[in-house]
Amino acid sequence: MARVNRAEGAVALVTGANRGIGLGFVQELFARGAKRVYAGVRDPSTATNQFDGLDVEVIGLDVTDLESVHRASVRCTDVTMLINNAGYFANRRLVLTDDPQAARQEMEVNYFGVLNMTRAFAGILGANGGGAILNVLSVAGAFAAPFMGGYSPSKAAALTLSTITRAELSGQGTDVVALIVGSVDTRMASHVEGRKESPIEIARASLDALNKGETVCDTDFMAVESRARYFRDPARFERQMAKLLNVDVQSTGR
Ligand SMILES: NC(=O)c1ccc[n+]([C@@H]2O[C@H](COP(=O)([O-])OP(=O)(O)OC[C@H]3O[C@@H](n4cnc5c(N)ncnc54)[C@H](OP(=O)(O)O)[C@@H]3O)[C@@H](O)[C@H]2O)c1
């Protein structure tokens, strides 16, 4: 059977492309023969030498700003693959917090940002043959993660959004892949200890999942491992998480 490579000849738009996993996607898309890659970057002045040697088209794009999203959709009418990667982690408690706005901002970027982009590009993808949407989510959205107060609900909402998007856009042939990401060596996870995958490995696992026709994909070891532990005994897992959180609060005062 011929090996499928959905990235070959694709016109992709990656949000949050200036660093981390987004940059990994840009690099891997070119490695797999993408025709064009739009690198969505909130502040284009941060797009400096990380794109050297890559023929990207940098576009200013803040996924929480409807005007900005609309401008991107007017400019990038040839997109066949939308990669909703931009994300924000405030690293705050949800209830016992000193910053009540943090959870709202996580929801704005991680849920409404994905929704804004999906709405703006659904018609474009349909007109270009269906294409695909890849949503970069998190294990923290697959079960409640008290260590990630407002982030966890925002990623859970985006996971549900992915399923609904798949249903709504199935008629136009748009594939939607929900990427359950564990632990990756980026600025967002700089406070995390232990095993972390490289951004490029996450991009590879994600594009492989699309090629295989998967709808939900655990992209790395930590995602597989922690989801398995959760599903073996959800109540025990929940108790352990709460216990660890309380030990952490006592030791760090956070
Ligand atoms: N690292 C991990 O362990 C891990 C685990 C699970 C899931 N994830 C998910 O992976 C995705 C990428 O994160 P990362 O690890 O690569 O972290 P990162 O290095 O912190 O990158 C986050 C990216 O999102 C962009 N961004 C934030 N708010 C935005 C907005 N309003 N509009 C457009 N872009 C915005 C950032 O742009 P600026 O440079 O302008 O801030 C940056 O490019 C996120 O969705 C994250 O939740 C990461």
Ligand as a Chemical Component Dictionary entry (heavy atoms), coordinates in Angstrom:
data_LIG
# 
_chem_comp.id                   LIG 
_chem_comp.type                 NON-POLYMER 
_chem_comp.pdbx_formal_charge   0 
_chem_comp.three_letter_code    LIG 
# 
loop_
_chem_comp_atom.comp_id 
_chem_comp_atom.atom_id 
_chem_comp_atom.alt_atom_id 
_chem_comp_atom.type_symbol 
_chem_comp_atom.charge 
_chem_comp_atom.model_Cartn_x 
_chem_comp_atom.model_Cartn_y 
_chem_comp_atom.model_Cartn_z 
_chem_comp_atom.pdbx_ordinal 
LIG N1  N1  N 0  5.244  22.146 26.206 1  
LIG C1  C1  C 0  4.440  21.205 26.682 2  
LIG O1  O1  O 0  4.847  20.369 27.514 3  
LIG C2  C2  C 0  3.014  21.132 26.210 4  
LIG C3  C3  C 0  2.225  20.082 26.727 5  
LIG C4  C4  C 0  0.910  19.969 26.284 6  
LIG C5  C5  C 0  0.400  20.855 25.356 7  
LIG N2  N2  N 1  1.170  21.886 24.888 8  
LIG C6  C6  C 0  0.554  22.798 23.910 9  
LIG O2  O2  O 0  1.410  22.967 22.806 10 
LIG C7  C7  C 0  1.119  24.219 22.173 11 
LIG C8  C8  C 0  2.416  24.962 21.911 12 
LIG O3  O3  O 0  3.023  25.281 23.140 13 
LIG P1  P1  P 0  4.600  25.224 23.372 14 
LIG O4  O4  O 0  4.876  24.138 24.322 15 
LIG O5  O5  O -1 5.294  25.254 22.071 16 
LIG O6  O6  O 0  4.783  26.566 24.196 17 
LIG P2  P2  P 0  5.490  27.973 23.899 18 
LIG O7  O7  O 0  6.894  27.780 23.493 19 
LIG O8  O8  O 0  5.168  28.768 25.107 20 
LIG O9  O9  O 0  4.706  28.538 22.636 21 
LIG C9  C9  C 0  3.407  29.068 22.729 22 
LIG C10 C10 C 0  3.116  29.749 21.409 23 
LIG O10 O10 O 0  1.770  30.227 21.424 24 
LIG C11 C11 C 0  1.796  31.586 21.008 25 
LIG N3  N3  N 0  0.647  32.343 21.498 26 
LIG C12 C12 C 0  0.255  32.563 22.772 27 
LIG N4  N4  N 0  -0.840 33.346 22.800 28 
LIG C13 C13 C 0  -1.154 33.609 21.502 29 
LIG C14 C14 C 0  -2.169 34.352 20.870 30 
LIG N5  N5  N 0  -3.108 35.006 21.563 31 
LIG N6  N6  N 0  -2.184 34.410 19.508 32 
LIG C15 C15 C 0  -1.246 33.770 18.782 33 
LIG N7  N7  N 0  -0.230 33.069 19.314 34 
LIG C16 C16 C 0  -0.201 32.989 20.674 35 
LIG C17 C17 C 0  3.110  32.123 21.563 36 
LIG O11 O11 O 0  3.437  33.367 20.935 37 
LIG P3  P3  P 0  4.366  34.480 21.693 38 
LIG O12 O12 O 0  5.784  34.067 21.423 39 
LIG O13 O13 O 0  3.962  35.748 21.039 40 
LIG O14 O14 O 0  4.006  34.425 23.152 41 
LIG C18 C18 C 0  4.023  30.976 21.174 42 
LIG O15 O15 O 0  4.368  31.037 19.822 43 
LIG C19 C19 C 0  0.179  24.960 23.117 44 
LIG O16 O16 O 0  -1.146 24.856 22.651 45 
LIG C20 C20 C 0  0.337  24.212 24.424 46 
LIG O17 O17 O 0  -0.784 24.343 25.240 47 
LIG C21 C21 C 0  2.469  22.026 25.292 48 
# 
loop_
_chem_comp_bond.comp_id 
_chem_comp_bond.atom_id_1 
_chem_comp_bond.atom_id_2 
_chem_comp_bond.value_order 
_chem_comp_bond.pdbx_ordinal 
LIG N1  C1  SING 1  
LIG C1  O1  DOUB 2  
LIG C1  C2  SING 3  
LIG C2  C3  SING 4  
LIG C2  C21 DOUB 5  
LIG C3  C4  DOUB 6  
LIG C4  C5  SING 7  
LIG C5  N2  DOUB 8  
LIG N2  C6  SING 9  
LIG N2  C21 SING 10 
LIG C6  O2  SING 11 
LIG C6  C20 SING 12 
LIG O2  C7  SING 13 
LIG C7  C8  SING 14 
LIG C7  C19 SING 15 
LIG C8  O3  SING 16 
LIG O3  P1  SING 17 
LIG P1  O4  DOUB 18 
LIG P1  O5  SING 19 
LIG P1  O6  SING 20 
LIG O6  P2  SING 21 
LIG P2  O7  DOUB 22 
LIG P2  O8  SING 23 
LIG P2  O9  SING 24 
LIG O9  C9  SING 25 
LIG C9  C10 SING 26 
LIG C10 O10 SING 27 
LIG C10 C18 SING 28 
LIG O10 C11 SING 29 
LIG C11 N3  SING 30 
LIG C11 C17 SING 31 
LIG N3  C12 SING 32 
LIG N3  C16 SING 33 
LIG C12 N4  DOUB 34 
LIG N4  C13 SING 35 
LIG C13 C14 SING 36 
LIG C13 C16 DOUB 37 
LIG C14 N5  SING 38 
LIG C14 N6  DOUB 39 
LIG N6  C15 SING 40 
LIG C15 N7  DOUB 41 
LIG N7  C16 SING 42 
LIG C17 O11 SING 43 
LIG C17 C18 SING 44 
LIG O11 P3  SING 45 
LIG P3  O12 DOUB 46 
LIG P3  O13 SING 47 
LIG P3  O14 SING 48 
LIG C18 O15 SING 49 
LIG C19 O16 SING 50 
LIG C19 C20 SING 51 
LIG C20 O17 SING 52 
# 
